[in-house]
């Protein structure tokens, strides 16, 4: 049987990938942090910064969604480690297929913090160009009015 924490994280991931971004963020505590751990330029961001980043990221995907498929969940001491695959088609017709490990720390039935590990080379090669393309298109629409 899944624990309450596991159910919360699964619901969060379902909304994060293909559902309501606002509903996904409601699973996070107001002072939650999200750390992206990479070899170079790792960053820790607030919930508000995360919303901005996720909005820009999802806008670069067709249908504004990314399929998140949990592979394994390990739970203990108020924390969950979730291995998952992310899959989306970008607005540049490239497949974004990243592997993630997310470490969730829970408090008061909310996600208090997340540490994200991913293939940062894949992000650089596939996701960042799609995000830049989306921002450029948005800027062009803004100046053409």
N, CA, C and O atoms as a GROMACS GRO file, in nm:
protein
  580
    1UNK      N    1   0.084  -0.118   0.000
    1UNK     CA    2   0.000   0.000   0.000
    1UNK      C    3   0.089   0.125   0.000
    1UNK      O    4   0.188   0.132   0.073
    2UNK      N    5   0.053   0.221  -0.081
    2UNK     CA    6   0.130   0.344  -0.090
    2UNK      C    7   0.107   0.430   0.034
    2UNK      O    8  -0.004   0.438   0.086
    3UNK      N    9   0.214   0.494   0.080
    3UNK     CA   10   0.202   0.585   0.194
    3UNK      C   11   0.136   0.715   0.149
    3UNK      O   12   0.122   0.740   0.029
    4UNK      N   13   0.096   0.797   0.247
    4UNK     CA   14   0.041   0.928   0.214
    4UNK      C   15   0.143   1.012   0.138
    4UNK      O   16   0.109   1.078   0.040
    5UNK      N   17   0.270   1.009   0.182
    5UNK     CA   18   0.374   1.085   0.115
    5UNK      C   19   0.392   1.039  -0.030
    5UNK      O   20   0.407   1.122  -0.120
    6UNK      N   21   0.390   0.910  -0.051
    6UNK     CA   22   0.403   0.856  -0.186
    6UNK      C   23   0.285   0.899  -0.273
    6UNK      O   24   0.304   0.933  -0.390
    7UNK      N   25   0.166   0.897  -0.217
    7UNK     CA   26   0.047   0.940  -0.292
    7UNK      C   27   0.056   1.088  -0.328
    7UNK      O   28   0.017   1.128  -0.438
    8UNK      N   29   0.106   1.169  -0.236
    8UNK     CA   30   0.121   1.313  -0.262
    8UNK      C   31   0.220   1.335  -0.375
    8UNK      O   32   0.194   1.413  -0.466
    9UNK      N   33   0.334   1.266  -0.370
    9UNK     CA   34   0.437   1.283  -0.474
    9UNK      C   35   0.385   1.235  -0.609
    9UNK      O   36   0.410   1.300  -0.710
   10UNK      N   37   0.314   1.123  -0.612
   10UNK     CA   38   0.260   1.073  -0.739
   10UNK      C   39   0.158   1.171  -0.796
   10UNK      O   40   0.158   1.196  -0.917
   11UNK      N   41   0.072   1.226  -0.712
   11UNK     CA   42  -0.026   1.325  -0.759
   11UNK      C   43   0.045   1.450  -0.811
   11UNK      O   44   0.006   1.506  -0.914
   12UNK      N   45   0.149   1.494  -0.740
   12UNK     CA   46   0.228   1.609  -0.784
   12UNK      C   47   0.288   1.584  -0.922
   12UNK      O   48   0.277   1.669  -1.010
   13UNK      N   49   0.349   1.467  -0.941
   13UNK     CA   50   0.413   1.435  -1.069
   13UNK      C   51   0.311   1.427  -1.182
   13UNK      O   52   0.339   1.471  -1.294
   14UNK      N   53   0.193   1.372  -1.154
   14UNK     CA   54   0.089   1.363  -1.257
   14UNK      C   55   0.047   1.503  -1.303
   14UNK      O   56   0.034   1.528  -1.423
   15UNK      N   57   0.025   1.592  -1.209
   15UNK     CA   58  -0.014   1.729  -1.244
   15UNK      C   59   0.101   1.803  -1.310
   15UNK      O   60   0.080   1.879  -1.405
   16UNK      N   61   0.222   1.782  -1.262
   16UNK     CA   62   0.340   1.852  -1.315
   16UNK      C   63   0.359   1.821  -1.463
   16UNK      O   64   0.391   1.911  -1.541
   17UNK      N   65   0.340   1.697  -1.501
   17UNK     CA   66   0.367   1.658  -1.639
   17UNK      C   67   0.259   1.697  -1.737
   17UNK      O   68   0.289   1.755  -1.842
   18UNK      N   69   0.134   1.668  -1.706
   18UNK     CA   70   0.028   1.687  -1.806
   18UNK      C   71  -0.094   1.759  -1.751
   18UNK      O   72  -0.189   1.784  -1.825
   19UNK      N   73  -0.095   1.793  -1.624
   19UNK     CA   74  -0.212   1.856  -1.564
   19UNK      C   75  -0.194   2.004  -1.542
   19UNK      O   76  -0.124   2.072  -1.617
   20UNK      N   77  -0.258   2.051  -1.438
   20UNK     CA   78  -0.254   2.193  -1.403
   20UNK      C   79  -0.125   2.224  -1.326
   20UNK      O   80  -0.097   2.162  -1.224
   21UNK      N   81  -0.050   2.319  -1.376
   21UNK     CA   82   0.073   2.359  -1.308
   21UNK      C   83   0.041   2.419  -1.171
   21UNK      O   84   0.112   2.393  -1.074
   22UNK      N   85  -0.067   2.498  -1.163
   22UNK     CA   86  -0.106   2.554  -1.033
   22UNK      C   87  -0.143   2.444  -0.934
   22UNK      O   88  -0.108   2.452  -0.817
   23UNK      N   89  -0.214   2.341  -0.981
   23UNK     CA   90  -0.250   2.230  -0.893
   23UNK      C   91  -0.125   2.155  -0.850
   23UNK      O   92  -0.114   2.114  -0.735
   24UNK      N   93  -0.030   2.138  -0.942
   24UNK     CA   94   0.096   2.071  -0.907
   24UNK      C   95   0.167   2.149  -0.797
   24UNK      O   96   0.213   2.091  -0.699
   25UNK      N   97   0.176   2.280  -0.815
   25UNK     CA   98   0.247   2.362  -0.717
   25UNK      C   99   0.176   2.368  -0.583
   25UNK      O  100   0.238   2.401  -0.482
   26UNK      N  101   0.048   2.338  -0.580
   26UNK     CA  102  -0.025   2.338  -0.452
   26UNK      C  103   0.022   2.227  -0.360
   26UNK      O  104  -0.003   2.231  -0.239
   27UNK      N  105   0.091   2.128  -0.413
   27UNK     CA  106   0.146   2.020  -0.331
   27UNK      C  107   0.275   2.062  -0.261
   27UNK      O  108   0.324   1.991  -0.173
   28UNK      N  109   0.331   2.177  -0.299
   28UNK     CA  110   0.454   2.227  -0.238
   28UNK      C  111   0.421   2.326  -0.126
   28UNK      O  112   0.328   2.406  -0.138
   29UNK      N  113   0.498   2.319  -0.020
   29UNK     CA  114   0.487   2.418   0.086
   29UNK      C  115   0.521   2.555   0.029
   29UNK      O  116   0.595   2.564  -0.069
   30UNK      N  117   0.468   2.660   0.089
   30UNK     CA  118   0.492   2.795   0.037
   30UNK      C  119   0.641   2.830   0.035
   30UNK      O  120   0.686   2.903  -0.054
   31UNK      N  121   0.717   2.780   0.132
   31UNK     CA  122   0.860   2.810   0.138
   31UNK      C  123   0.945   2.696   0.082
   31UNK      O  124   1.064   2.685   0.113
   32UNK      N  125   0.884   2.612  -0.001
   32UNK     CA  126   0.955   2.499  -0.060
   32UNK      C  127   1.068   2.548  -0.149
   32UNK      O  128   1.060   2.656  -0.208
   33UNK      N  129   1.173   2.468  -0.159
   33UNK     CA  130   1.284   2.497  -0.250
   33UNK      C  131   1.302   2.380  -0.344
   33UNK      O  132   1.264   2.267  -0.313
   34UNK      N  133   1.360   2.407  -0.460
   34UNK     CA  134   1.388   2.305  -0.562
   34UNK      C  135   1.532   2.326  -0.604
   34UNK      O  136   1.566   2.428  -0.663
   35UNK      N  137   1.617   2.229  -0.576
   35UNK     CA  138   1.759   2.239  -0.612
   35UNK      C  139   1.784   2.153  -0.735
   35UNK      O  140   1.751   2.034  -0.737
   36UNK      N  141   1.842   2.213  -0.836
   36UNK     CA  142   1.882   2.139  -0.956
   36UNK      C  143   2.032   2.117  -0.942
   36UNK      O  144   2.111   2.210  -0.952
   37UNK      N  145   2.068   1.991  -0.920
   37UNK     CA  146   2.206   1.954  -0.892
   37UNK      C  147   2.270   1.910  -1.023
   37UNK      O  148   2.230   1.810  -1.082
   38UNK      N  149   2.370   1.985  -1.066
   38UNK     CA  150   2.440   1.953  -1.190
   38UNK      C  151   2.589   1.972  -1.168
   38UNK      O  152   2.632   2.033  -1.071
   39UNK      N  153   2.664   1.919  -1.260
   39UNK     CA  154   2.810   1.931  -1.250
   39UNK      C  155   2.850   2.079  -1.251
   39UNK      O  156   2.937   2.120  -1.175
   40UNK      N  157   2.786   2.156  -1.337
   40UNK     CA  158   2.815   2.300  -1.345
   40UNK      C  159   2.686   2.377  -1.330
   40UNK      O  160   2.582   2.336  -1.382
   41UNK      N  161   2.693   2.487  -1.263
   41UNK     CA  162   2.582   2.581  -1.249
   41UNK      C  163   2.457   2.524  -1.186
   41UNK      O  164   2.346   2.550  -1.234
   42UNK      N  165   2.470   2.447  -1.081
   42UNK     CA  166   2.353   2.404  -1.006
   42UNK      C  167   2.286   2.526  -0.945
   42UNK      O  168   2.349   2.630  -0.928
   43UNK      N  169   2.159   2.514  -0.912
   43UNK     CA  170   2.083   2.628  -0.861
   43UNK      C  171   1.974   2.580  -0.766
   43UNK      O  172   1.920   2.471  -0.783
   44UNK      N  173   1.943   2.661  -0.666
   44UNK     CA  174   1.829   2.636  -0.580
   44UNK      C  175   1.733   2.752  -0.599
   44UNK      O  176   1.772   2.868  -0.589
   45UNK      N  177   1.606   2.720  -0.626
   45UNK     CA  178   1.506   2.822  -0.657
   45UNK      C  179   1.385   2.809  -0.566
   45UNK      O  180   1.359   2.703  -0.510
   46UNK      N  181   1.312   2.918  -0.554
   46UNK     CA  182   1.190   2.921  -0.471
   46UNK      C  183   1.072   2.864  -0.549
   46UNK      O  184   1.083   2.835  -0.668
   47UNK      N  185   0.961   2.848  -0.483
   47UNK     CA  186   0.839   2.799  -0.546
   47UNK      C  187   0.795   2.893  -0.658
   47UNK      O  188   0.755   2.846  -0.764
   48UNK      N  189   0.801   3.023  -0.637
   48UNK     CA  190   0.762   3.120  -0.739
   48UNK      C  191   0.856   3.113  -0.860
   48UNK      O  192   0.811   3.117  -0.974
   49UNK      N  193   0.986   3.102  -0.835
   49UNK     CA  194   1.082   3.088  -0.944
   49UNK      C  195   1.059   2.956  -1.019
   49UNK      O  196   1.074   2.950  -1.141
   50UNK      N  197   1.023   2.852  -0.945
   50UNK     CA  198   0.995   2.722  -1.007
   50UNK      C  199   0.876   2.734  -1.101
   50UNK      O  200   0.878   2.679  -1.211
   51UNK      N  201   0.772   2.804  -1.058
   51UNK     CA  202   0.654   2.821  -1.144
   51UNK      C  203   0.694   2.889  -1.275
   51UNK      O  204   0.653   2.844  -1.382
   52UNK      N  205   0.773   2.995  -1.269
   52UNK     CA  206   0.817   3.064  -1.390
   52UNK      C  207   0.898   2.971  -1.480
   52UNK      O  208   0.879   2.968  -1.601
   53UNK      N  209   0.988   2.897  -1.419
   53UNK     CA  210   1.074   2.806  -1.495
   53UNK      C  211   0.992   2.694  -1.560
   53UNK      O  212   1.014   2.661  -1.677
   54UNK      N  213   0.898   2.636  -1.485
   54UNK     CA  214   0.815   2.528  -1.538
   54UNK      C  215   0.722   2.578  -1.648
   54UNK      O  216   0.697   2.508  -1.746
   55UNK      N  217   0.670   2.699  -1.631
   55UNK     CA  218   0.583   2.757  -1.734
   55UNK      C  219   0.659   2.773  -1.864
   55UNK      O  220   0.607   2.738  -1.970
   56UNK      N  221   0.780   2.824  -1.858
   56UNK     CA  222   0.863   2.840  -1.977
   56UNK      C  223   0.901   2.706  -2.038
   56UNK      O  224   0.902   2.689  -2.160
   57UNK      N  225   0.932   2.610  -1.952
   57UNK     CA  226   0.970   2.478  -2.001
   57UNK      C  227   0.852   2.411  -2.072
   57UNK      O  228   0.867   2.362  -2.184
   58UNK      N  229   0.735   2.410  -2.007
   58UNK     CA  230   0.620   2.343  -2.068
   58UNK      C  231   0.575   2.414  -2.195
   58UNK      O  232   0.523   2.348  -2.285
   59UNK      N  233   0.594   2.545  -2.206
   59UNK     CA  234   0.558   2.618  -2.328
   59UNK      C  235   0.642   2.573  -2.447
   59UNK      O  236   0.601   2.591  -2.561
   60UNK      N  237   0.759   2.515  -2.421
   60UNK     CA  238   0.846   2.470  -2.529
   60UNK      C  239   0.810   2.329  -2.579
   60UNK      O  240   0.869   2.279  -2.674
   61UNK      N  241   0.711   2.266  -2.512
   61UNK     CA  242   0.667   2.132  -2.552
   61UNK      C  243   0.535   2.141  -2.629
   61UNK      O  244   0.450   2.225  -2.599
   62UNK      N  245   0.520   2.055  -2.726
   62UNK     CA  246   0.392   2.046  -2.795
   62UNK      C  247   0.285   2.005  -2.694
   62UNK      O  248   0.310   1.923  -2.606
   63UNK      N  249   0.169   2.061  -2.706
   63UNK     CA  250   0.057   2.040  -2.614
   63UNK      C  251   0.088   2.088  -2.472
   63UNK      O  252   0.012   2.059  -2.380
   64UNK      N  253   0.198   2.160  -2.454
   64UNK     CA  254   0.234   2.217  -2.324
   64UNK      C  255   0.244   2.111  -2.214
   64UNK      O  256   0.214   2.139  -2.098
   65UNK      N  257   0.286   1.990  -2.251
   65UNK     CA  258   0.292   1.882  -2.152
   65UNK      C  259   0.419   1.798  -2.170
   65UNK      O  260   0.480   1.795  -2.277
   66UNK      N  261   0.455   1.731  -2.062
   66UNK     CA  262   0.563   1.633  -2.063
   66UNK      C  263   0.514   1.511  -1.986
   66UNK      O  264   0.466   1.523  -1.874
   67UNK      N  265   0.527   1.396  -2.045
   67UNK     CA  266   0.489   1.273  -1.978
   67UNK      C  267   0.596   1.237  -1.876
   67UNK      O  268   0.714   1.224  -1.910
   68UNK      N  269   0.556   1.222  -1.749
   68UNK     CA  270   0.648   1.183  -1.643
   68UNK      C  271   0.610   1.043  -1.596
   68UNK      O  272   0.499   1.021  -1.548
   69UNK      N  273   0.703   0.950  -1.611
   69UNK     CA  274   0.674   0.811  -1.579
   69UNK      C  275   0.764   0.765  -1.464
   69UNK      O  276   0.882   0.739  -1.485
   70UNK      N  277   0.707   0.754  -1.341
   70UNK     CA  278   0.788   0.704  -1.230
   70UNK      C  279   0.831   0.559  -1.255
   70UNK      O  280   0.750   0.475  -1.296
   71UNK      N  281   0.958   0.531  -1.231
   71UNK     CA  282   1.015   0.398  -1.248
   71UNK      C  283   1.021   0.327  -1.112
   71UNK      O  284   0.985   0.210  -1.100
   72UNK      N  285   1.067   0.400  -1.011
   72UNK     CA  286   1.082   0.342  -0.878
   72UNK      C  287   1.071   0.452  -0.774
   72UNK      O  288   1.112   0.566  -0.797
   73UNK      N  289   1.015   0.417  -0.658
   73UNK     CA  290   1.004   0.510  -0.546
   73UNK      C  291   1.058   0.440  -0.422
   73UNK      O  292   1.015   0.330  -0.388
   74UNK      N  293   1.152   0.505  -0.356
   74UNK     CA  294   1.209   0.454  -0.231
   74UNK      C  295   1.176   0.556  -0.124
   74UNK      O  296   1.201   0.676  -0.140
   75UNK      N  297   1.120   0.508  -0.012
   75UNK     CA  298   1.075   0.600   0.092
   75UNK      C  299   1.134   0.564   0.227
   75UNK      O  300   1.149   0.447   0.261
   76UNK      N  301   1.168   0.668   0.304
   76UNK     CA  302   1.215   0.647   0.439
   76UNK      C  303   1.245   0.779   0.509
   76UNK      O  304   1.296   0.872   0.447
   77UNK      N  305   1.214   0.787   0.638
   77UNK     CA  306   1.245   0.904   0.720
   77UNK      C  307   1.192   1.036   0.664
   77UNK      O  308   1.262   1.137   0.668
   78UNK      N  309   1.070   1.035   0.612
   78UNK     CA  310   1.009   1.157   0.562
   78UNK      C  311   1.064   1.205   0.430
   78UNK      O  312   1.043   1.320   0.391
   79UNK      N  313   1.134   1.117   0.359
   79UNK     CA  314   1.190   1.152   0.228
   79UNK      C  315   1.155   1.043   0.128
   79UNK      O  316   1.138   0.926   0.164
   80UNK      N  317   1.146   1.082   0.002
   80UNK     CA  318   1.122   0.987  -0.106
   80UNK      C  319   1.222   1.012  -0.218
   80UNK      O  320   1.247   1.127  -0.255
   81UNK      N  321   1.279   0.906  -0.271
   81UNK     CA  322   1.364   0.914  -0.389
   81UNK      C  323   1.282   0.856  -0.504
   81UNK      O  324   1.237   0.742  -0.497
   82UNK      N  325   1.264   0.935  -0.609
   82UNK     CA  326   1.183   0.892  -0.722
   82UNK      C  327   1.268   0.895  -0.848
   82UNK      O  328   1.319   0.999  -0.888
   83UNK      N  329   1.283   0.778  -0.909
   83UNK     CA  330   1.348   0.768  -1.038
   83UNK      C  331   1.238   0.775  -1.143
   83UNK      O  332   1.138   0.704  -1.133
   84UNK      N  333   1.255   0.863  -1.244
   84UNK     CA  334   1.150   0.873  -1.345
   84UNK      C  335   1.206   0.912  -1.480
   84UNK      O  336   1.315   0.967  -1.492
   85UNK      N  337   1.127   0.880  -1.582
   85UNK     CA  338   1.158   0.919  -1.718
   85UNK      C  339   1.067   1.035  -1.755
   85UNK      O  340   0.948   1.035  -1.721
   86UNK      N  341   1.122   1.134  -1.825
   86UNK     CA  342   1.044   1.244  -1.880
   86UNK      C  343   1.048   1.236  -2.032
   86UNK      O  344   1.154   1.215  -2.091
   87UNK      N  345   0.932   1.253  -2.095
   87UNK     CA  346   0.922   1.241  -2.240
   87UNK      C  347   0.830   1.349  -2.294
   87UNK      O  348   0.718   1.366  -2.246
   88UNK      N  349   0.878   1.423  -2.394
   88UNK     CA  350   0.796   1.525  -2.459
   88UNK      C  351   0.853   1.552  -2.597
   88UNK      O  352   0.971   1.526  -2.624
   89UNK      N  353   0.768   1.604  -2.685
   89UNK     CA  354   0.814   1.650  -2.815
   89UNK      C  355   0.822   1.801  -2.809
   89UNK      O  356   0.725   1.867  -2.770
   90UNK      N  357   0.937   1.857  -2.847
   90UNK     CA  358   0.956   2.002  -2.838
   90UNK      C  359   0.892   2.071  -2.959
   90UNK      O  360   0.854   2.007  -3.057
   91UNK      N  361   0.881   2.202  -2.948
   91UNK     CA  362   0.829   2.282  -3.058
   91UNK      C  363   0.926   2.287  -3.177
   91UNK      O  364   0.893   2.343  -3.282
   92UNK      N  365   1.043   2.228  -3.161
   92UNK     CA  366   1.139   2.215  -3.271
   92UNK      C  367   1.140   2.073  -3.328
   92UNK      O  368   1.231   2.034  -3.401
   93UNK      N  369   1.034   1.995  -3.294
   93UNK     CA  370   1.015   1.858  -3.342
   93UNK      C  371   1.126   1.762  -3.300
   93UNK      O  372   1.159   1.668  -3.372
   94UNK      N  373   1.184   1.786  -3.183
   94UNK     CA  374   1.285   1.695  -3.128
   94UNK      C  375   1.225   1.629  -3.004
   94UNK      O  376   1.143   1.687  -2.934
   95UNK      N  377   1.268   1.506  -2.980
   95UNK     CA  378   1.218   1.435  -2.862
   95UNK      C  379   1.307   1.467  -2.742
   95UNK      O  380   1.430   1.453  -2.747
   96UNK      N  381   1.243   1.510  -2.636
   96UNK     CA  382   1.310   1.534  -2.508
   96UNK      C  383   1.283   1.411  -2.423
   96UNK      O  384   1.170   1.388  -2.381
   97UNK      N  385   1.386   1.333  -2.398
   97UNK     CA  386   1.373   1.209  -2.322
   97UNK      C  387   1.479   1.209  -2.213
   97UNK      O  388   1.589   1.158  -2.232
   98UNK      N  389   1.445   1.266  -2.100
   98UNK     CA  390   1.544   1.279  -1.993
   98UNK      C  391   1.514   1.179  -1.882
   98UNK      O  392   1.400   1.137  -1.864
   99UNK      N  393   1.618   1.144  -1.810
   99UNK     CA  394   1.608   1.059  -1.690
   99UNK      C  395   1.628   1.150  -1.570
   99UNK      O  396   1.714   1.237  -1.570
  100UNK      N  397   1.546   1.129  -1.468
  100UNK     CA  398   1.552   1.211  -1.348
  100UNK      C  399   1.560   1.124  -1.224
  100UNK      O  400   1.512   1.011  -1.222
  101UNK      N  401   1.622   1.179  -1.122
  101UNK     CA  402   1.610   1.128  -0.986
  101UNK      C  403   1.574   1.250  -0.903
  101UNK      O  404   1.649   1.348  -0.898
  102UNK      N  405   1.457   1.245  -0.839
  102UNK     CA  406   1.409   1.354  -0.755
  102UNK      C  407   1.406   1.307  -0.611
  102UNK      O  408   1.349   1.201  -0.581
  103UNK      N  409   1.465   1.384  -0.523
  103UNK     CA  410   1.463   1.353  -0.380
  103UNK      C  411   1.368   1.453  -0.315
  103UNK      O  412   1.395   1.573  -0.311
  104UNK      N  413   1.255   1.402  -0.265
  104UNK     CA  414   1.153   1.485  -0.202
  104UNK      C  415   1.167   1.478  -0.050
  104UNK      O  416   1.176   1.368   0.005
  105UNK      N  417   1.169   1.592   0.016
  105UNK     CA  418   1.161   1.599   0.163
  105UNK      C  419   1.021   1.648   0.195
  105UNK      O  420   0.975   1.748   0.139
  106UNK      N  421   0.955   1.579   0.285
  106UNK     CA  422   0.815   1.608   0.318
  106UNK      C  423   0.805   1.670   0.457
  106UNK      O  424   0.886   1.641   0.545
  107UNK      N  425   0.704   1.757   0.475
  107UNK     CA  426   0.674   1.816   0.605
  107UNK      C  427   0.528   1.858   0.606
  107UNK      O  428   0.484   1.932   0.517
  108UNK      N  429   0.453   1.812   0.705
  108UNK     CA  430   0.313   1.851   0.720
  108UNK      C  431   0.231   1.823   0.594
  108UNK      O  432   0.150   1.906   0.552
  109UNK      N  433   0.251   1.706   0.535
  109UNK     CA  434   0.179   1.660   0.417
  109UNK      C  435   0.197   1.752   0.296
  109UNK      O  436   0.109   1.762   0.211
  110UNK      N  437   0.312   1.817   0.290
  110UNK     CA  438   0.349   1.900   0.176
  110UNK      C  439   0.492   1.866   0.136
  110UNK      O  440   0.568   1.812   0.216
  111UNK      N  441   0.526   1.897   0.013
  111UNK     CA  442   0.663   1.881  -0.034
  111UNK      C  443   0.741   2.003   0.014
  111UNK      O  444   0.714   2.116  -0.029
  112UNK      N  445   0.837   1.981   0.101
  112UNK     CA  446   0.915   2.092   0.159
  112UNK      C  447   1.035   2.128   0.073
  112UNK      O  448   1.073   2.245   0.065
  113UNK      N  449   1.095   2.029   0.009
  113UNK     CA  450   1.209   2.056  -0.078
  113UNK      C  451   1.227   1.942  -0.176
  113UNK      O  452   1.184   1.829  -0.152
  114UNK      N  453   1.292   1.974  -0.287
  114UNK     CA  454   1.322   1.876  -0.391
  114UNK      C  455   1.465   1.898  -0.436
  114UNK      O  456   1.508   2.012  -0.456
  115UNK      N  457   1.539   1.790  -0.453
  115UNK     CA  458   1.670   1.793  -0.520
  115UNK      C  459   1.653   1.714  -0.649
  115UNK      O  460   1.613   1.598  -0.647
  116UNK      N  461   1.684   1.776  -0.759
  116UNK     CA  462   1.666   1.716  -0.891
  116UNK      C  463   1.801   1.684  -0.953
  116UNK      O  464   1.890   1.769  -0.960
  117UNK      N  465   1.814   1.560  -0.999
  117UNK     CA  466   1.931   1.516  -1.074
  117UNK      C  467   1.881   1.477  -1.213
  117UNK      O  468   1.784   1.402  -1.225
  118UNK      N  469   1.947   1.527  -1.318
  118UNK     CA  470   1.906   1.495  -1.454
  118UNK      C  471   2.026   1.495  -1.546
  118UNK      O  472   2.138   1.525  -1.505
  119UNK      N  473   2.001   1.461  -1.671
  119UNK     CA  474   2.105   1.464  -1.773
  119UNK      C  475   2.115   1.607  -1.825
  119UNK      O  476   2.041   1.645  -1.916
  120UNK      N  477   2.204   1.685  -1.769
  120UNK     CA  478   2.215   1.826  -1.804
  120UNK      C  479   2.264   1.847  -1.948
  120UNK      O  480   2.235   1.951  -2.007
  121UNK      N  481   2.336   1.753  -2.004
  121UNK     CA  482   2.379   1.764  -2.144
  121UNK      C  483   2.256   1.757  -2.234
  121UNK      O  484   2.244   1.833  -2.330
  122UNK      N  485   2.164   1.665  -2.204
  122UNK     CA  486   2.040   1.652  -2.282
  122UNK      C  487   1.957   1.780  -2.270
  122UNK      O  488   1.899   1.826  -2.369
  123UNK      N  489   1.951   1.838  -2.150
  123UNK     CA  490   1.881   1.965  -2.131
  123UNK      C  491   1.941   2.071  -2.222
  123UNK      O  492   1.868   2.142  -2.291
  124UNK      N  493   2.072   2.081  -2.223
  124UNK     CA  494   2.143   2.182  -2.303
  124UNK      C  495   2.122   2.160  -2.453
  124UNK      O  496   2.102   2.255  -2.528
  125UNK      N  497   2.125   2.035  -2.496
  125UNK     CA  498   2.116   2.006  -2.639
  125UNK      C  499   1.974   2.011  -2.694
  125UNK      O  500   1.954   2.050  -2.809
  126UNK      N  501   1.874   1.973  -2.614
  126UNK     CA  502   1.736   1.960  -2.666
  126UNK      C  503   1.641   2.064  -2.606
  126UNK      O  504   1.571   2.133  -2.679
  127UNK      N  505   1.638   2.075  -2.473
  127UNK     CA  506   1.539   2.160  -2.408
  127UNK      C  507   1.571   2.309  -2.423
  127UNK      O  508   1.482   2.387  -2.460
  128UNK      N  509   1.693   2.350  -2.395
  128UNK     CA  510   1.725   2.493  -2.399
  128UNK      C  511   1.703   2.557  -2.536
  128UNK      O  512   1.651   2.669  -2.542
  129UNK      N  513   1.739   2.491  -2.647
  129UNK     CA  514   1.707   2.551  -2.777
  129UNK      C  515   1.556   2.567  -2.800
  129UNK      O  516   1.512   2.666  -2.858
  130UNK      N  517   1.478   2.470  -2.755
  130UNK     CA  518   1.332   2.478  -2.769
  130UNK      C  519   1.276   2.593  -2.685
  130UNK      O  520   1.186   2.664  -2.729
  131UNK      N  521   1.330   2.611  -2.564
  131UNK     CA  522   1.285   2.721  -2.480
  131UNK      C  523   1.323   2.855  -2.543
  131UNK      O  524   1.243   2.949  -2.541
  132UNK      N  525   1.444   2.866  -2.599
  132UNK     CA  526   1.488   2.990  -2.664
  132UNK      C  527   1.398   3.021  -2.784
  132UNK      O  528   1.363   3.136  -2.808
  133UNK      N  529   1.362   2.918  -2.859
  133UNK     CA  530   1.274   2.934  -2.975
  133UNK      C  531   1.137   2.987  -2.930
  133UNK      O  532   1.083   3.079  -2.992
  134UNK      N  533   1.083   2.930  -2.824
  134UNK     CA  534   0.952   2.972  -2.773
  134UNK      C  535   0.958   3.117  -2.726
  134UNK      O  536   0.867   3.195  -2.755
  135UNK      N  537   1.064   3.155  -2.654
  135UNK     CA  538   1.077   3.293  -2.606
  135UNK      C  539   1.090   3.389  -2.724
  135UNK      O  540   1.033   3.498  -2.720
  136UNK      N  541   1.164   3.351  -2.828
  136UNK     CA  542   1.180   3.437  -2.946
  136UNK      C  543   1.046   3.456  -3.016
  136UNK      O  544   1.014   3.566  -3.061
  137UNK      N  545   0.967   3.349  -3.027
  137UNK     CA  546   0.835   3.360  -3.090
  137UNK      C  547   0.744   3.452  -3.008
  137UNK      O  548   0.671   3.533  -3.065
  138UNK      N  549   0.749   3.438  -2.877
  138UNK     CA  550   0.667   3.523  -2.789
  138UNK      C  551   0.707   3.669  -2.804
  138UNK      O  552   0.621   3.757  -2.808
  139UNK      N  553   0.836   3.695  -2.813
  139UNK     CA  554   0.886   3.832  -2.828
  139UNK      C  555   0.841   3.891  -2.962
  139UNK      O  556   0.805   4.008  -2.970
  140UNK      N  557   0.844   3.807  -3.069
  140UNK     CA  558   0.800   3.854  -3.201
  140UNK      C  559   0.651   3.888  -3.199
  140UNK      O  560   0.610   3.989  -3.257
  141UNK      N  561   0.571   3.807  -3.134
  141UNK     CA  562   0.427   3.833  -3.125
  141UNK      C  563   0.402   3.963  -3.048
  141UNK      O  564   0.311   4.039  -3.081
  142UNK      N  565   0.483   3.986  -2.946
  142UNK     CA  566   0.468   4.107  -2.865
  142UNK      C  567   0.502   4.233  -2.942
  142UNK      O  568   0.441   4.337  -2.919
  143UNK      N  569   0.599   4.226  -3.035
  143UNK     CA  570   0.638   4.344  -3.111
  143UNK      C  571   0.554   4.365  -3.235
  143UNK      O  572   0.554   4.474  -3.292
  144UNK      N  573   0.483   4.262  -3.279
  144UNK     CA  574   0.403   4.274  -3.402
  144UNK      C  575   0.264   4.330  -3.376
  144UNK      O  576   0.188   4.351  -3.471
  145UNK      N  577   0.229   4.354  -3.251
  145UNK     CA  578   0.094   4.405  -3.220
  145UNK      C  579   0.083   4.550  -3.245
  145UNK      O  580  -0.024   4.608  -3.224
   0.00000   0.00000   0.00000
